[in-house]
Amino acid sequence: MKRVHGSILIALVYTLLLAVSPAVPMWVTIPAGGIVTAFYVAQRLRNRQRRLVHIQRQLSNLRSEGLYLEGQVQGTEEDVFYRMILTLLTDLERSLFKLVEKNIQLLSLKEIGRSIISSLDEKKLIDSVFDYLVHGVGYKEIAFVILRKKKARFQAIVSIERSTRIIRRVLGFGFEDLGGAVYNAFISGKPFLIKDIRMHPLMEADGEAIFPGSTMSSYIIVPLMKSAEGKRCWETEDCLLSRGEGGPEVKEARHLRARECLSCPGMPLLGALVVTDGYRATPLTNIDQVTMETVGSLVSSTIENWQLYQELRKEELFRDKILEEMIHGIFVVDLEGRITLANRKAREMSRMPDDGPDRVRIEDLLVTDSIEKEIDRENLYRMLAGGTPIIMQEAYLKGRDGIHLPIRMNISPLSGEDGGMQGAIILFEDISQIKRLEEEIRHLDRLAVLGRFTSAVAHEIRNPLTGIAAGIQYLDRDERLDAGQKENLSFIMNEVDRLNRIITDLFKVAKPHQLLYQWVKLGDLVSRARKSAIEVAGDKEIDFRIDIDDTLPEIEVDSDRIVQVLINLFKNAAEAVDGAGIVRVSAEVYRGGDTDVVVEKEREMIRVTIADDGRGIKADDREKIFEPFFSRRRGGTGLGLFVTHSIVQHHQGRITVESEEGEGTTMRLYLPISQPPKGETVEAGHPAG
């Protein structure tokens, strides 16, 4: 249009010059027309140059992400093309601004997404979502709704940002509170953008507004759904709707049709995100909806993962609880025999620290007998290689404190996911109580036999013995007897006394007296027994070497009975020595190490060792020395060690023997420092021999 106007102006100028040409010479009019034309062309060029500079400046601003517009060039108001270009540049700048804004939001969403996805803490997840939606996107009113299936209710965590503070509140509501767009979003699983709250007002929670005092004109609700439903919840046999107990027909049924649906484990709904345009300058748009859908998908996956993690964790804790509370010990070993898992009972029995095994091998803990022979590794590793399980095998569990505990164990293979061997499971139980009961039963059997024997012979022997003793004493008063006859009568009388002592000992064993416990020093008991043993030793040169620390704790025992035990042991040691010899006596607090002796937990024992350098005991005899009437000593009754063993057992202690023929004998006496409360038992020993 301006180009047409310019041409008309030039034509008018030339017409005027032609009109005045008769009065004005040609040499004047022609240059004048040329000057006017040149001025017009120059002016057009300057205006075009200015417009080009303006456009270039605007493009330069776009390239440098400048967010401002230059003023219009004067004289270009009627240039339609120029105004179109300016409009386009303005739109481009606005689009660039939104693009930069969304880019920032996406970067924020990327960072917040990492936090959301990696979060297994519900509070951290909620805080991360609020942080992004408030600071990253700029929403002022947000509600994070979570379905609490155990309570069959919804819980809404609400964040409201005001000019001076941020308000956090928690609301609860149930199925009966759902309505309008919220209900439609929940049952359809689709997000809704409501642009007119007058037509679709936001629901209330228990009669209370979710966002009190809000200036909202629009809101968005995005349901949080499980990523993979599998079989739809209303299609399962357990669904109330499928059984016709509520709701419409099955083919038309959708989830969340009844209050019971809120507690259904197959419910695909996890919760929802709600945002409004309250206290914002602009209403919500489709772009906001897309943003919320993106955030909602991240949050849904995280909640689902978090719930799965909680279920797995619950199952893991349940399994761990079962393992930890079992009354039997469990070891799990790998193919190389290393212990990878030990439950609480196993750790207690092996005196293992609470944090479990640390590079411990199973052969370091299990031994098969008192000489600490390693568990049959060939059978164990054959089983690990795919052989048959080991059933009901007895062994000893060697604790870190040296105490050996008798156990009965079953070893079964442990298969991996591919069906191959992964290791073995060792299930074992403490049988120290069984061992102690077996020992007591054997002892009681011996006592029963002895009791029956005593009852049968007591009257039959004692009455004749009394008559024989009276007759011998009567004959001994006859003055006509010579010295040889009196010696024979004295021998007969001694034998009668010996028989009487045997019967007395039998009664002591068969009917033991009640023990009278008192706290005494072990050193005092040893001193008393040593004096009596020296008298028994007679002419033998026996050197009793006593090594007992005065700092040893006192023990609670029947002192007379324990002195009797020590006298018997000292006397046997002295009699085992030919001529001169040494008997060493020592004592210490027992810290474990003997597989034949079990220490009750939290109850210490004293170990007394009596060692001689005498003849020793034959291997066959070591199994019999605690049996009644067994004796290799001439004139012995065979009841001394039997009575000794009985007294020690009544103290719930233990006595062991270690001897080699020709190399001396070592007797070890184990006594509890304190006796158990009345009515309780103590795991304090294993079968003798």
Disulfide bonds with the S-S distance in Angstrom:
none
